[in-house]
Amino acid sequence: MLCAAHATGRMIGAARLAALIHVIAVLPPVPALAENPLQAPITYGLVLYGDPALRKDFDHLPYANPGAPKGGRLRLGQRGGFASLNPFNAR
């Protein structure tokens, strides 16, 4: 006589076997659908439609100013809540 645990274990095993058979049946055709990489055209940019917006030999991005002044000071933000400026801060 089988108990419920053995029956459930067999059902899970059967489900895993069915899933494995499905994966084996579906995966082999996938590599056959892949394009040969040796026949792909060589390009310098990827776009979905039309031609790339920038030329192959562009020197700067459209929003960057190559003639901008050099040097200066960079100020970075710092994490914190300005606790010393808060009058309701419980210290």
LINJODA-V394730 format. One record per residue. N is the residue number from 1. SS is DSSP state (A for helix, B for strand, O for the rest). OMEGA is omega in radians with two decimals (999 if undefined). D_FIRST is the distance of its C-alpha to the first C-alpha in Angstrom with 1 decimal. Layout:
BEGIN
n=N ss=SS omega=OMEGA d_first=D_FIRST
n=N ss=SS omega=OMEGA d_first=D_FIRST
END
This chain:
BEGIN
n=1 ss=O omega=-3.12 d_first=0.0
n=2 ss=O omega=3.06 d_first=3.8
n=3 ss=O omega=-3.07 d_first=6.7
n=4 ss=A omega=-3.13 d_first=9.9
n=5 ss=A omega=3.12 d_first=11.8
n=6 ss=A omega=3.13 d_first=10.0
n=7 ss=A omega=3.12 d_first=10.5
n=8 ss=A omega=3.11 d_first=14.0
n=9 ss=A omega=3.10 d_first=14.8
n=10 ss=A omega=3.13 d_first=14.2
n=11 ss=A omega=3.11 d_first=16.4
n=12 ss=A omega=3.10 d_first=19.0
n=13 ss=A omega=3.11 d_first=19.1
n=14 ss=A omega=3.12 d_first=19.6
n=15 ss=A omega=3.10 d_first=22.3
n=16 ss=A omega=3.12 d_first=24.0
n=17 ss=A omega=3.11 d_first=24.1
n=18 ss=A omega=3.11 d_first=25.6
n=19 ss=A omega=3.12 d_first=28.1
n=20 ss=A omega=3.10 d_first=29.1
n=21 ss=A omega=3.12 d_first=29.7
n=22 ss=A omega=3.14 d_first=31.8
n=23 ss=A omega=3.13 d_first=33.8
n=24 ss=A omega=-3.12 d_first=34.4
n=25 ss=A omega=-3.05 d_first=35.5
n=26 ss=A omega=-3.01 d_first=37.9
n=27 ss=A omega=-3.08 d_first=39.5
n=28 ss=A omega=3.13 d_first=41.3
n=29 ss=A omega=-3.06 d_first=43.8
n=30 ss=A omega=3.11 d_first=44.9
n=31 ss=A omega=3.13 d_first=47.1
n=32 ss=A omega=3.14 d_first=48.7
n=33 ss=A omega=-3.10 d_first=49.9
n=34 ss=O omega=3.13 d_first=51.6
n=35 ss=O omega=3.11 d_first=55.3
n=36 ss=O omega=-3.10 d_first=57.1
n=37 ss=A omega=3.13 d_first=58.6
n=38 ss=A omega=3.14 d_first=61.5
n=39 ss=A omega=-3.12 d_first=62.6
n=40 ss=O omega=3.12 d_first=62.5
n=41 ss=O omega=3.11 d_first=65.9
n=42 ss=O omega=-3.12 d_first=67.2
n=43 ss=O omega=-3.12 d_first=68.1
n=44 ss=O omega=-3.14 d_first=69.1
n=45 ss=O omega=3.12 d_first=67.4
n=46 ss=O omega=3.07 d_first=64.4
n=47 ss=O omega=3.10 d_first=64.9
n=48 ss=O omega=-3.10 d_first=63.0
n=49 ss=O omega=3.05 d_first=66.1
n=50 ss=O omega=-3.11 d_first=69.6
n=51 ss=O omega=3.08 d_first=71.2
n=52 ss=O omega=-3.10 d_first=70.8
n=53 ss=O omega=-3.12 d_first=73.0
n=54 ss=O omega=3.10 d_first=74.5
n=55 ss=O omega=3.14 d_first=76.3
n=56 ss=O omega=-3.07 d_first=75.1
n=57 ss=O omega=-3.11 d_first=77.8
n=58 ss=O omega=-3.09 d_first=77.9
n=59 ss=O omega=3.07 d_first=79.5
n=60 ss=O omega=3.11 d_first=78.2
n=61 ss=O omega=-3.06 d_first=75.9
n=62 ss=O omega=-3.09 d_first=77.6
n=63 ss=O omega=3.14 d_first=77.2
n=64 ss=O omega=3.12 d_first=78.5
n=65 ss=O omega=-3.13 d_first=82.2
n=66 ss=O omega=3.13 d_first=83.2
n=67 ss=O omega=-3.13 d_first=86.6
n=68 ss=O omega=3.13 d_first=85.2
n=69 ss=O omega=-3.12 d_first=86.9
n=70 ss=O omega=3.12 d_first=85.3
n=71 ss=O omega=-3.13 d_first=84.8
n=72 ss=O omega=-3.09 d_first=84.5
n=73 ss=O omega=3.11 d_first=82.0
n=74 ss=O omega=3.11 d_first=78.3
n=75 ss=O omega=-3.13 d_first=77.0
n=76 ss=O omega=3.09 d_first=73.2
n=77 ss=O omega=-3.14 d_first=71.4
n=78 ss=O omega=3.11 d_first=69.8
n=79 ss=O omega=3.10 d_first=66.7
n=80 ss=O omega=-3.08 d_first=67.5
n=81 ss=O omega=-3.11 d_first=68.4
n=82 ss=O omega=-3.07 d_first=72.1
n=83 ss=A omega=-3.12 d_first=71.3
n=84 ss=A omega=3.12 d_first=74.9
n=85 ss=A omega=-3.08 d_first=76.2
n=86 ss=O omega=-3.12 d_first=73.9
n=87 ss=O omega=-3.11 d_first=75.7
n=88 ss=O omega=-3.12 d_first=72.5
n=89 ss=O omega=3.11 d_first=70.9
n=90 ss=O omega=3.14 d_first=69.6
n=91 ss=O omega=999 d_first=70.5
END
